């Protein structure tokens, strides 16, 4: 950005001195009119209004952009009472932090799945020149560029690891990394308008309604498979422990066929999702 296309901070003279001058001009004009010296009285009155027009009061976190016949002269950013050239035109810009919450956008993630996503952006005006003259409407510019950044963000990552098991970052699990990327992307886009991004984060993320139920069933199925895998691992360990214990205690001698039958029965009991019904064998083990 060229030097002449950035904000130039002005520190005008104190307005309190000019208040005293205005009071003197007002008293003088009244006395002249009382003395029927109309021409000098009119002159003092005109000077009084010119001085009054140059008064500039600025509240905290507010800036005044000063123009002289369309030529940018600078910006007053410090709060207080000042006096400036009465022929300056002024534009007021708030430098307070603002919130922008986007609508829920329907976009495609990296794998092409439609997702609903919305973000909140905390921003404020950093450079009053660029906010006033580099873009037409900086508040509208923030909205449009944020939506564009969100679409690019969603297309850069998969929704979760179910879609891409090799993905290092996903939208639904790596919030810090994703929010950092969103903040960087919006900052780059809004810099031309002199906007500082204080914070950017995702506030809503979900699959689009047309695929949400299918994705939920897939996640449930994956969770069931993972749970079954853990159950089988535990059951195998318990069966192995039982066989070793029976062998070490020499409680009963089992041949390979009986071991196989015992393993089968234990696996059914341990891995079944329903309570087993016991059957009492009143005969021998061979029956």
MIDOSE-1310 file (N, C-alpha, C; in nm, 2 decimals, decimal comma, always signed):
residues 287
xxxx	+0,09/-0,12/+0,00/+0,00/+0,00/+0,00/+0,09/+0,12/+0,00; +0,07/+0,22/-0,10/+0,15/+0,34/-0,10/+0,12/+0,43/+0,02; +0,23/+0,51/+0,05/+0,22/+0,59/+0,17/+0,11/+0,69/+0,16; +0,08/+0,75/+0,04/-0,02/+0,85/+0,03/-0,16/+0,79/+0,03
xxxx	-0,17/+0,66/+0,04/-0,30/+0,59/+0,04/-0,33/+0,53/+0,18; -0,27/+0,58/+0,28/-0,30/+0,54/+0,41/-0,34/+0,65/+0,50; -0,39/+0,62/+0,62/-0,44/+0,72/+0,71/-0,33/+0,82/+0,76; -0,36/+0,95/+0,76/-0,27/+1,05/+0,81/-0,34/+1,11/+0,94
xxxx	-0,27/+1,09/+1,05/-0,33/+1,13/+1,18/-0,30/+1,28/+1,20; -0,40/+1,36/+1,23/-0,39/+1,50/+1,26/-0,41/+1,52/+1,41; -0,34/+1,63/+1,46/-0,36/+1,67/+1,60/-0,39/+1,82/+1,59; -0,52/+1,86/+1,58/-0,56/+2,00/+1,57/-0,53/+2,08/+1,70
xxxx	-0,55/+2,21/+1,69/-0,53/+2,29/+1,81/-0,65/+2,27/+1,90; -0,63/+2,31/+2,03/-0,73/+2,30/+2,13/-0,85/+2,38/+2,10; -0,97/+2,32/+2,13/-1,09/+2,40/+2,10/-1,13/+2,48/+2,22; -1,07/+2,47/+2,34/-1,11/+2,55/+2,45/-1,06/+2,69/+2,44
xxxx	-0,95/+2,71/+2,38/-0,90/+2,85/+2,35/-1,00/+2,92/+2,26; -1,05/+2,85/+2,15/-1,14/+2,90/+2,06/-1,27/+2,93/+2,12; -1,31/+2,86/+2,23/-1,43/+2,88/+2,30/-1,43/+3,02/+2,37; -1,31/+3,05/+2,42/-1,30/+3,19/+2,48/-1,30/+3,30/+2,38
xxxx	-1,24/+3,26/+2,26/-1,25/+3,36/+2,15/-1,39/+3,38/+2,10; -1,47/+3,27/+2,09/-1,61/+3,28/+2,05/-1,69/+3,37/+2,15; -1,66/+3,34/+2,28/-1,73/+3,42/+2,38/-1,70/+3,57/+2,37; -1,57/+3,60/+2,34/-1,53/+3,74/+2,32/-1,60/+3,80/+2,20
xxxx	-1,60/+3,72/+2,09/-1,67/+3,77/+1,97/-1,81/+3,80/+1,99; -1,88/+3,71/+2,06/-2,02/+3,72/+2,09/-2,05/+3,85/+2,17; -1,97/+3,87/+2,28/-1,99/+3,99/+2,36/-1,96/+4,11/+2,28; -1,86/+4,11/+2,20/-1,82/+4,23/+2,12/-1,93/+4,26/+2,02
xxxx	-1,99/+4,16/+1,95/-2,09/+4,18/+1,86/-2,22/+4,24/+1,92; -2,25/+4,19/+2,04/-2,37/+4,25/+2,11/-2,35/+4,39/+2,15; -2,23/+4,42/+2,20/-2,20/+4,56/+2,23/-2,20/+4,65/+2,11; -2,15/+4,61/+2,00/-2,16/+4,69/+1,88/-2,30/+4,71/+1,83
xxxx	-2,38/+4,61/+1,84/-2,52/+4,63/+1,80/-2,59/+4,72/+1,89; -2,56/+4,71/+2,02/-2,62/+4,81/+2,11/-2,58/+4,95/+2,08; -2,45/+4,96/+2,04/-2,40/+5,10/+2,01/-2,44/+5,14/+1,87; -2,52/+5,06/+1,80/-2,57/+5,09/+1,67/-2,46/+5,09/+1,56
xxxx	-2,35/+5,02/+1,59/-2,24/+5,00/+1,49/-2,27/+4,87/+1,42; -2,36/+4,88/+1,33/-2,41/+4,76/+1,27/-2,31/+4,68/+1,18; -2,23/+4,76/+1,10/-2,14/+4,69/+1,01/-2,03/+4,61/+1,09; -1,96/+4,68/+1,19/-1,87/+4,60/+1,27/-1,94/+4,48/+1,34
xxxx	-2,06/+4,51/+1,39/-2,13/+4,40/+1,46/-2,16/+4,28/+1,37; -2,20/+4,31/+1,24/-2,22/+4,20/+1,15/-2,09/+4,13/+1,12; -1,98/+4,20/+1,11/-1,85/+4,14/+1,08/-1,81/+4,04/+1,19; -1,83/+4,09/+1,32/-1,80/+4,00/+1,43/-1,89/+3,88/+1,44
xxxx	-2,02/+3,90/+1,40/-2,11/+3,79/+1,40/-2,07/+3,68/+1,30; -2,03/+3,73/+1,18/-1,98/+3,64/+1,07/-1,86/+3,56/+1,12; -1,76/+3,63/+1,18/-1,64/+3,57/+1,24/-1,68/+3,47/+1,34; -1,78/+3,50/+1,43/-1,82/+3,41/+1,53/-1,87/+3,28/+1,48
xxxx	-1,95/+3,29/+1,37/-2,01/+3,16/+1,32/-1,90/+3,08/+1,24; -1,80/+3,15/+1,18/-1,69/+3,08/+1,12/-1,61/+3,00/+1,22; -1,58/+3,07/+1,33/-1,51/+3,01/+1,44/-1,59/+2,89/+1,50; -1,72/+2,91/+1,52/-1,80/+2,80/+1,57/-1,81/+2,68/+1,48
xxxx	-1,81/+2,71/+1,35/-1,81/+2,60/+1,25/-1,69/+2,51/+1,26; -1,58/+2,57/+1,30/-1,45/+2,50/+1,31/-1,44/+2,41/+1,44; -1,53/+2,42/+1,53/-1,52/+2,34/+1,65/-1,55/+2,20/+1,62; -1,47/+2,11/+1,68/-1,48/+1,97/+1,65/-1,47/+1,89/+1,78
xxxx	-1,58/+1,83/+1,82/-1,58/+1,74/+1,94/-1,58/+1,60/+1,90; -1,49/+1,52/+1,96/-1,47/+1,38/+1,92/-1,49/+1,29/+2,04; -1,58/+1,20/+2,05/-1,60/+1,11/+2,16/-1,49/+1,00/+2,15; -1,47/+0,91/+2,25/-1,38/+0,80/+2,25/-1,41/+0,70/+2,14
xxxx	-1,31/+0,64/+2,08/-1,32/+0,54/+1,98/-1,40/+0,59/+1,86; -1,39/+0,71/+1,82/-1,45/+0,77/+1,71/-1,34/+0,86/+1,63; -1,35/+0,85/+1,50/-1,26/+0,93/+1,42/-1,33/+1,02/+1,33; -1,27/+1,13/+1,30/-1,32/+1,23/+1,20/-1,23/+1,24/+1,08
xxxx	-1,28/+1,21/+0,96/-1,20/+1,22/+0,84/-1,22/+1,36/+0,78; -1,12/+1,44/+0,76/-1,13/+1,58/+0,72/-1,09/+1,59/+0,57; -1,18/+1,66/+0,50/-1,16/+1,69/+0,36/-1,17/+1,84/+0,33; -1,09/+1,89/+0,24/-1,10/+2,03/+0,20/-1,13/+2,03/+0,05
xxxx	-1,25/+2,06/+0,02/-1,30/+2,06/-0,12/-1,26/+1,93/-0,19; -1,28/+1,82/-0,12/-1,26/+1,68/-0,18/-1,12/+1,63/-0,16; -1,03/+1,71/-0,11/-0,89/+1,67/-0,09/-0,87/+1,62/+0,06; -0,82/+1,49/+0,07/-0,80/+1,44/+0,20/-0,69/+1,51/+0,28
xxxx	-0,72/+1,56/+0,40/-0,63/+1,63/+0,48/-0,58/+1,56/+0,60; -0,65/+1,46/+0,64/-0,61/+1,38/+0,76/-0,73/+1,33/+0,84; -0,69/+1,26/+0,95/-0,80/+1,21/+1,04/-0,76/+1,24/+1,18; -0,86/+1,29/+1,25/-0,85/+1,31/+1,40/-0,90/+1,19/+1,47
xxxx	-0,81/+1,12/+1,54/-0,86/+1,00/+1,61/-0,86/+1,01/+1,76; -0,80/+1,11/+1,82/-0,79/+1,12/+1,96/-0,91/+1,20/+2,01; -0,98/+1,15/+2,12/-1,10/+1,22/+2,16/-1,06/+1,35/+2,23; -1,16/+1,44/+2,23/-1,14/+1,57/+2,29/-1,21/+1,68/+2,21
xxxx	-1,19/+1,81/+2,25/-1,24/+1,92/+2,18/-1,13/+2,00/+2,10; -1,15/+2,01/+1,97/-1,05/+2,07/+1,89/-1,11/+2,18/+1,80; -1,02/+2,25/+1,73/-1,07/+2,35/+1,63/-0,99/+2,33/+1,51; -1,06/+2,32/+1,39/-1,00/+2,29/+1,26/-1,05/+2,40/+1,17
xxxx	-1,00/+2,39/+1,05/-1,04/+2,48/+0,94/-1,19/+2,47/+0,92; -1,26/+2,58/+0,93/-1,41/+2,57/+0,92/-1,46/+2,53/+0,79; -1,37/+2,53/+0,69/-1,41/+2,49/+0,55/-1,39/+2,34/+0,53; -1,34/+2,27/+0,63/-1,32/+2,13/+0,62/-1,46/+2,06/+0,63
xxxx	-1,48/+1,96/+0,54/-1,60/+1,87/+0,55/-1,55/+1,75/+0,63; -1,64/+1,69/+0,70/-1,61/+1,58/+0,80/-1,69/+1,46/+0,77; -1,62/+1,35/+0,79/-1,69/+1,22/+0,79/-1,66/+1,14/+0,92; -1,76/+1,09/+0,98/-1,74/+1,03/+1,11/-1,74/+0,88/+1,09
xxxx	-1,63/+0,82/+1,15/-1,62/+0,67/+1,15/-1,60/+0,62/+1,29; -1,68/+0,52/+1,32/-1,66/+0,45/+1,45/-1,55/+0,35/+1,45; -1,46/+0,36/+1,55/-1,35/+0,26/+1,57/-1,38/+0,16/+1,68; -1,50/+0,15/+1,72/-1,54/+0,05/+1,82/-1,54/-0,09/+1,75
xxxx	-1,52/-0,19/+1,83/-1,53/-0,33/+1,78/-1,67/-0,36/+1,75; -1,69/-0,43/+1,64/-1,83/-0,47/+1,60/-1,83/-0,62/+1,58; -1,95/-0,68/+1,59/-1,98/-0,82/+1,56/-2,05/-0,83/+1,43; -2,01/-0,93/+1,35/-2,08/-0,97/+1,23/-2,10/-1,12/+1,24
xxxx	-2,23/-1,16/+1,24/-2,26/-1,30/+1,24/-2,32/-1,34/+1,11; -2,26/-1,42/+1,03/-2,30/-1,46/+0,90/-2,43/-1,55/+0,91; -2,50/-1,55/+0,80/-2,61/-1,64/+0,79/-2,55/-1,78/+0,77; -2,64/-1,88/+0,79/-2,59/-2,02/+0,76/-2,58/-2,04/+0,61
xxxx	-2,45/-2,06/+0,57/-2,43/-2,09/+0,43/-2,42/-2,23/+0,40; -2,48/-2,27/+0,28/-2,47/-2,41/+0,24/-2,36/-2,42/+0,14; -2,25/-2,49/+0,18/-2,13/-2,50/+0,10/-2,09/-2,64/+0,09; -2,00/-2,67/+0,00/-1,94/-2,81/-0,01/-1,81/-2,81/+0,06
xxxx	-1,78/-2,92/+0,13/-1,65/-2,94/+0,20/-1,56/-2,99/+0,09; -1,43/-3,03/+0,14/-1,33/-3,07/+0,05/-1,37/-3,20/-0,03; -1,45/-3,28/+0,03/-1,50/-3,41/-0,03/-1,62/-3,39/-0,11; -1,67/-3,27/-0,12/-1,79/-3,24/-0,20/-1,92/-3,26/-0,13
xxxx	-1,92/-3,29/+0,00/-2,05/-3,30/+0,08/-2,10/-3,17/+0,12; -2,23/-3,15/+0,10/-2,29/-3,02/+0,14/-2,30/-3,00/+0,29; -2,26/-2,89/+0,34/-2,26/-2,87/+0,49/-2,32/-2,73/+0,51; -2,38/-2,71/+0,63/-2,42/-2,58/+0,67/-2,32/-2,52/+0,77
xxxx	-2,28/-2,40/+0,74/-2,18/-2,33/+0,83/-2,21/-2,19/+0,84; -2,18/-2,14/+0,96/-2,19/-1,99/+0,99/-2,08/-1,95/+1,08; -2,04/-1,83/+1,07/-1,92/-1,78/+1,15/-1,96/-1,64/+1,22; -1,88/-1,61/+1,32/-1,90/-1,48/+1,38/-1,76/-1,41/+1,37
xxxx	-1,77/-1,28/+1,33/-1,65/-1,20/+1,30/-1,65/-1,08/+1,39; -1,54/-1,06/+1,47/-1,53/-0,94/+1,55/-1,43/-0,85/+1,48; -1,47/-0,73/+1,44/-1,38/-0,64/+1,36/-1,40/-0,50/+1,40; -1,30/-0,42/+1,36/-1,31/-0,27/+1,38/-1,23/-0,20/+1,27
xxxx	-1,25/-0,07/+1,25/-1,18/+0,01/+1,15/-1,04/+0,04/+1,20; -0,94/+0,01/+1,12/-0,80/+0,03/+1,16/-0,75/+0,15/+1,08; -0,78/+0,16/+0,96/-0,73/+0,27/+0,87/-0,85/+0,34/+0,81; -0,87/+0,46/+0,86/-0,99/+0,54/+0,82/-0,99/+0,58/+0,68
xxxx	-0,87/+0,60/+0,62/-0,86/+0,64/+0,48/-0,91/+0,53/+0,39; -0,86/+0,41/+0,41/-0,90/+0,30/+0,33/-1,04/+0,26/+0,35; -1,09/+0,27/+0,47/-1,23/+0,24/+0,50/-1,32/+0,34/+0,43; -1,28/+0,47/+0,41/-1,36/+0,57/+0,35/-1,35/+0,58/+0,20
xxxx	-1,23/+0,55/+0,15/-1,21/+0,58/+0,01/-1,16/+0,46/-0,08; -1,12/+0,35/-0,02/-1,08/+0,24/-0,10/-1,19/+0,14/-0,14; -1,30/+0,15/-0,06/-1,42/+0,07/-0,09/-1,54/+0,15/-0,08; -1,65/+0,11/-0,14/-1,77/+0,19/-0,15/-1,84/+0,19/-0,01
xxxx	-1,86/+0,07/+0,04/-1,93/+0,06/+0,17/-1,86/-0,05/+0,25; -1,78/+0,00/+0,35/-1,69/-0,10/+0,42/-1,77/-0,20/+0,50; -1,89/-0,16/+0,56/-1,96/-0,26/+0,63/-2,02/-0,37/+0,54; -2,07/-0,34/+0,42/-2,11/-0,44/+0,32/-1,99/-0,52/+0,27
xxxx	-1,88/-0,45/+0,26/-1,76/-0,52/+0,21/-1,72/-0,63/+0,31; -1,73/-0,60/+0,44/-1,70/-0,70/+0,54/-1,79/-0,82/+0,53; -1,92/-0,80/+0,50/-2,01/-0,91/+0,49/-1,98/-1,00/+0,37; -1,96/-0,94/+0,26/-1,94/-1,01/+0,13/-1,81/-1,09/+0,14
xxxx	-1,70/-1,03/+0,19/-1,57/-1,09/+0,19/-1,57/-1,20/+0,30; -1,64/-1,19/+0,41/-1,65/-1,29/+0,51/-1,72/-1,42/+0,45; -1,83/-1,40/+0,38/-1,89/-1,51/+0,32/-1,80/-1,58/+0,22; -1,73/-1,50/+0,14/-1,63/-1,56/+0,05/-1,52/-1,64/+0,12
xxxx	-1,47/-1,59/+0,23/-1,37/-1,66/+0,30/-1,42/-1,79/+0,36; -1,55/-1,79/+0,41/-1,61/-1,91/+0,47/-1,62/-2,02/+0,36; -1,66/-1,98/+0,24/-1,68/-2,08/+0,13/-1,54/-2,14/+0,10; -1,44/-2,06/+0,09/-1,30/-2,11/+0,06/-1,26/-2,20/+0,18
xxxx	-1,29/-2,16/+0,30/-1,24/-2,24/+0,41/-1,31/-2,38/+0,41; -1,44/-2,38/+0,39/-1,51/-2,51/+0,38/-1,46/-2,60/+0,27; -1,42/-2,54/+0,16/-1,37/-2,62/+0,05/-1,23/-2,67/+0,07; -1,16/-2,62/+0,17/-1,02/-2,66/+0,20/-1,01/-2,78/+0,29
xxxx	-1,11/-2,82/+0,36/-1,10/-2,92/+0,46/-1,22/-3,02/+0,45; -1,20/-3,15/+0,48/-1,32/-3,23/+0,49/-1,40/-3,21/+0,62; -1,52/-3,25/+0,62/-1,60/-3,23/+0,74/-1,55/-3,31/+0,86; -1,51/-3,43/+0,84/-1,45/-3,51/+0,95/-1,36/-3,62/+0,89
xxxx	-1,31/-3,70/+0,98/-1,21/-3,81/+0,94/-1,28/-3,93/+0,87; -1,42/-3,94/+0,88/-1,49/-4,04/+0,81/-1,48/-4,03/+0,66; -1,47/-3,90/+0,62/-1,46/-3,88/+0,47/-1,31/-3,90/+0,42; -1,22/-3,85/+0,50/-1,08/-3,86/+0,46/-1,00/-3,90/+0,58
xxxx	-0,96/-4,02/+0,59/-0,89/-4,07/+0,71/-0,75/-4,02/+0,72; -0,70/-3,98/+0,61/-0,56/-3,92/+0,61/-0,56/-3,77/+0,63; -0,67/-3,71/+0,65/-0,67/-3,56/+0,66/-0,61/-3,53/+0,80; -0,52/-3,43/+0,79/-0,46/-3,38/+0,92/-0,55/-3,29/+0,99
xxxx	-0,63/-3,21/+0,92/-0,72/-3,11/+0,99/-0,86/-3,13/+0,93; -0,96/-3,13/+1,01/-1,10/-3,14/+0,96/-1,18/-3,02/+1,03; -1,30/-2,99/+0,96/-1,38/-2,88/+1,01/-1,44/-2,91/+1,15; -1,48/-3,04/+1,18/-1,55/-3,07/+1,30/-1,47/-3,10/+1,42
xxxx	-1,34/-3,12/+1,40/-1,25/-3,17/+1,51/-1,14/-3,07/+1,55; -1,09/-3,00/+1,45/-0,97/-2,91/+1,47/-1,02/-2,76/+1,47; -1,09/-2,72/+1,57/-1,15/-2,59/+1,57/-1,04/-2,48/+1,58; -0,94/-2,50/+1,66/-0,84/-2,40/+1,68/-0,77/-2,37/+1,54
xxxx	-0,73/-2,48/+1,48/-0,66/-2,46/+1,35/-0,75/-2,40/+1,24; -0,87/-2,45/+1,24/-0,97/-2,39/+1,14/-1,00/-2,25/+1,17; -1,02/-2,21/+1,29/-1,05/-2,07/+1,32/-0,93/-1,98/+1,29; -0,81/-2,03/+1,32/-0,69/-1,95/+1,28/-0,68/-1,93/+1,13
xxxx	-0,71/-2,03/+1,06/-0,71/-2,02/+0,91/-0,82/-1,92/+0,87; -0,94/-1,93/+0,93/-1,04/-1,83/+0,89/-1,01/-1,69/+0,93; -0,94/-1,67/+1,04/-0,90/-1,53/+1,08/-0,80/-1,48/+0,98; -0,70/-1,56/+0,95/-0,60/-1,52/+0,85/-0,66/-1,49/+0,71
xxxx	-0,75/-1,57/+0,67/-0,81/-1,55/+0,54/-0,89/-1,42/+0,53; -0,98/-1,40/+0,64/-1,06/-1,28/+0,64/-0,97/-1,15/+0,66; -0,86/-1,16/+0,73/-0,77/-1,05/+0,75/-0,71/-1,00/+0,62; -0,67/-1,10/+0,54/-0,61/-1,07/+0,41/-0,71/-1,00/+0,32
xxxx	-0,83/-1,05/+0,32/-0,94/-1,00/+0,23/-0,98/-0,86/+0,28; -0,98/-0,83/+0,41/-1,04/-0,70/+0,46/-0,93/-0,60/+0,47; -0,80/-0,63/+0,45/-0,70/-0,53/+0,47/-0,71/-0,42/+0,37; -0,76/-0,44/+0,25/-0,77/-0,34/+0,15/-0,87/-0,23/+0,20
xxxx	-0,97/-0,27/+0,29/-1,06/-0,17/+0,34/-1,02/-0,11/+0,48; -0,90/-0,14/+0,52/-0,85/-0,09/+0,65/-0,92/-0,15/+0,77; -0,97/-0,27/+0,76/-1,04/-0,34/+0,86/-0,95/-0,43/+0,94; -0,95/-0,43/+1,07/-0,87/-0,52/+1,15/-0,96/-0,63/+1,21
xxxx	-0,93/-0,75/+1,18/-1,01/-0,87/+1,23/-0,95/-0,90/+1,37; -1,04/-0,88/+1,47/-1,00/-0,91/+1,61/-1,02/-1,06/+1,64; -1,13/-1,12/+1,59/-1,15/-1,26/+1,61/-1,24/-1,32/+1,51; -1,22/-1,44/+1,47/-1,31/-1,51/+1,37/-1,32/-1,65/+1,41
xxxx	-1,44/-1,70/+1,42/-1,46/-1,84/+1,47/-1,59/-1,89/+1,41; -1,60/-2,03/+1,40/-1,72/-2,10/+1,35/-1,82/-2,11/+1,46; -1,94/-2,07/+1,44/-2,05/-2,08/+1,54/-2,15/-2,19/+1,51; -2,15/-2,24/+1,39/-2,25/-2,35/+1,35/-2,19/-2,43/+1,24
xxxx	-2,19/-2,56/+1,26/-2,14/-2,65/+1,16/-2,22/-2,78/+1,16; -2,28/-2,82/+1,05/-2,35/-2,94/+1,04/-2,37/-2,99/+0,90; -2,40/-3,12/+0,88/-2,43/-3,16/+0,74/-2,56/-3,10/+0,70; -2,57/-3,08/+0,57/-2,70/-3,03/+0,51/-2,81/-3,13/+0,53
xxxx	-2,93/-3,09/+0,55/-3,04/-3,18/+0,58/-3,06/-3,30/+0,49; -3,03/-3,29/+0,36/-3,05/-3,39/+0,26/-2,95/-3,51/+0,28; -2,84/-3,49/+0,35/-2,75/-3,60/+0,38/-2,72/-3,63/+0,53; -2,79/-3,55/+0,61/-2,76/-3,56/+0,75/-2,80/-3,69/+0,81
xxxx	-2,91/-3,75/+0,77/-2,96/-3,88/+0,82/-2,87/-3,99/+0,78; -2,82/-3,98/+0,65/-2,73/-4,09/+0,60/-2,60/-4,08/+0,67; -2,55/-3,96/+0,69/-2,42/-3,95/+0,76/-2,43/-3,99/+0,91; -2,55/-3,97/+0,97/-2,56/-4,01/+1,11/-2,57/-4,17/+1,11
xxxx	-2,63/-4,23/+1,02/-2,63/-4,38/+1,02/-2,49/-4,43/+1,00; -2,42/-4,37/+0,91/-2,28/-4,42/+0,89/-2,20/-4,40/+1,01; -2,21/-4,29/+1,08/-2,13/-4,27/+1,20/-2,17/-4,37/+1,31; -2,30/-4,40/+1,32/-2,35/-4,50/+1,41/-2,29/-4,64/+1,38
xxxx	-2,30/-4,67/+1,25/-2,25/-4,80/+1,21/-2,10/-4,81/+1,24; -2,02/-4,71/+1,22/-1,88/-4,71/+1,25/-1,85/-4,72/+1,40; -1,94/-4,65/+1,48/-1,92/-4,67/+1,62/-1,95/-4,81/+1,67; -2,05/-4,87/+1,61/-2,09/-5,01/+1,65/-1,98/-5,10/+1,61
xxxx	-1,92/-5,09/+1,49/-1,81/-5,17/+1,45/-1,69/-5,16/+1,54; -1,66/-5,04/+1,58/-1,55/-5,01/+1,67/-1,57/-5,07/+1,81; -1,70/-5,06/+1,86/-1,73/-5,12/+1,99/-1,72/-5,27/+1,98; -1,78/-5,33/+1,87/-1,77/-5,48/+1,86/-1,62/-5,53/+1,85
xxxx	-1,54/-5,45/+1,79/-1,40/-5,48/+1,78/-1,33/-5,49/+1,92; -1,37/-5,39/+2,00/-1,31/-5,39/+2,13/-1,37/-5,51/+2,22; -1,50/-5,54/+2,20/-1,56/-5,65/+2,27/-1,49/-5,78/+2,23; -1,47/-5,80/+2,10/-1,40/-5,93/+2,06/-1,26/-5,94/+2,11
xxxx	-1,19/-5,82/+2,11/-1,05/-5,83/+2,16/-1,05/-5,87/+2,31; -1,15/-5,81/+2,39/-1,15/-5,85/+2,53/-1,20/-5,99/+2,55; -1,29/-6,04/+2,47/-1,34/-6,18/+2,48/-1,23/-6,28/+2,45; -1,15/-6,25/+2,35/-1,04/-6,34/+2,32/-0,94/-6,35/+2,43
xxxx	-0,91/-6,23/+2,49/-0,82/-6,23/+2,61/-0,88/-6,31/+2,72; -1,01/-6,30/+2,75/-1,07/-6,37/+2,86/-1,07/-6,52/+2,84; -1,10/-6,56/+2,71/-1,10/-6,70/+2,68/-0,96/-6,76/+2,69; -0,86/-6,69/+2,65/-0,72/-6,74/+2,66/-0,68/-6,75/+2,80
xxxx	-0,72/-6,65/+2,88/-0,69/-6,66/+3,03/-0,76/-6,77/+3,09; -0,89/-6,80/+3,06/-0,96/-6,91/+3,12/-0,90/-7,05/+3,08; -0,86/-7,07/+2,96/-0,79/-7,19/+2,92/-0,66/-7,21/+2,99; -0,58/-7,10/+2,99/-0,45/-7,12/+3,06/-0,47/-7,15/+3,21
xxxx	-0,57/-7,09/+3,27/-0,60/-7,11/+3,41/-0,64/-7,25/+3,44; -0,73/-7,31/+3,35/-0,77/-7,45/+3,37/-0,66/-7,54/+3,35; -0,57/-7,51/+3,26/-0,45/-7,60/+3,23/-0,35/-7,59/+3,34; -0,33/-7,47/+3,40/-0,23/-7,46/+3,51/-0,28/-7,52/+3,64
xxxx	-0,41/-7,51/+3,66/-0,46/-7,56/+3,78/-0,49/-7,72/+3,77; -0,48/-7,77/+3,65/-0,51/-7,91/+3,62/-0,65/-7,95/+3,67; -0,74/-7,85/+3,65/-0,88/-7,88/+3,69/-0,95/-7,98/+3,60; -0,92/-7,97/+3,47/-0,98/-8,06/+3,38/-0,88/-8,07/+3,25
xxxx	-0,87/-8,19/+3,20/-0,79/-8,21/+3,08/-0,88/-8,20/+2,95; -0,85/-8,10/+2,87/-0,94/-8,08/+2,75/-0,85/-8,11/+2,62; -0,91/-8,19/+2,54/-0,85/-8,21/+2,41/-0,88/-8,10/+2,31; -0,83/-8,10/+2,19/-0,85/-7,99/+2,10/-1,00/-7,97/+2,07
xxxx	-1,07/-8,08/+2,05/-1,21/-8,07/+2,02/-1,29/-8,00/+2,13; -1,26/-8,04/+2,26/-1,33/-7,98/+2,37/-1,29/-7,84/+2,39; -1,16/-7,81/+2,36/-1,12/-7,67/+2,37/-1,20/-7,58/+2,27; -1,21/-7,64/+2,15/-1,28/-7,56/+2,05/-1,43/-7,54/+2,09
xxxx	-1,49/-7,64/+2,15/-1,63/-7,62/+2,19/-1,64/-7,52/+2,30; -1,54/-7,53/+2,39/-1,55/-7,43/+2,51/-1,52/-7,29/+2,46; -1,43/-7,27/+2,37/-1,40/-7,14/+2,31/-1,53/-7,09/+2,24; -1,59/-7,17/+2,16/-1,71/-7,13/+2,09/-1,82/-7,08/+2,19
xxxx	-1,84/-7,16/+2,29/-1,95/-7,12/+2,39/-1,91/-7,00/+2,46; -1,78/-6,98/+2,50/-1,74/-6,86/+2,58/-1,76/-6,73/+2,49; -1,72/-6,75/+2,36/-1,73/-6,64/+2,27/-1,87/-6,59/+2,25; -1,96/-6,69/+2,24/-2,10/-6,66/+2,22/-2,15/-6,58/+2,35
xxxx	-2,11/-6,63/+2,47/-2,16/-6,56/+2,59/-2,10/-6,42/+2,60; -1,97/-6,41/+2,57/-1,90/-6,28/+2,59/-1,93/-6,18/+2,48; -1,96/-6,22/+2,36/-1,98/-6,13/+2,25/-2,12/-6,11/+2,22; -2,21/-6,19/+2,27/-2,35/-6,17/+2,24/-2,41/-6,04/+2,30
xxxx	-2,51/-5,98/+2,23/-2,57/-5,85/+2,27/-2,69/-5,88/+2,35; -2,72/-6,01/+2,38/-2,84/-6,04/+2,47/-2,79/-6,14/+2,57; -2,87/-6,15/+2,68/-2,84/-6,24/+2,79/-2,85/-6,38/+2,74; -2,76/-6,47/+2,78/-2,76/-6,61/+2,73/-2,86/-6,69/+2,82
xxxx	-2,91/-6,79/+2,76/-3,00/-6,88/+2,84/-2,92/-7,01/+2,87; -2,89/-7,04/+3,00/-2,81/-7,16/+3,03/-2,89/-7,29/+3,01; -2,81/-7,39/+2,97/-2,87/-7,53/+2,95/-2,79/-7,62/+3,04; -2,86/-7,69/+3,12/-2,79/-7,78/+3,22/-2,78/-7,92/+3,15
xxxx	-2,65/-7,96/+3,14/-2,62/-8,09/+3,09/-2,61/-8,20/+3,20; -2,70/-8,29/+3,21/-2,70/-8,39/+3,32/-2,63/-8,52/+3,28; -2,57/-8,52/+3,16/-2,50/-8,64/+3,12/-2,35/-8,61/+3,13; -2,27/-8,68/+3,04/-2,13/-8,66/+3,04/-2,09/-8,55/+2,95
xxx	-1,96/-8,51/+2,95/-1,91/-8,40/+2,87/-1,92/-8,44/+2,72; -1,92/-8,58/+2,69/-1,92/-8,62/+2,55/-2,06/-8,61/+2,49; -2,16/-8,58/+2,57/-2,30/-8,58/+2,52/-2,33/-8,44/+2,47
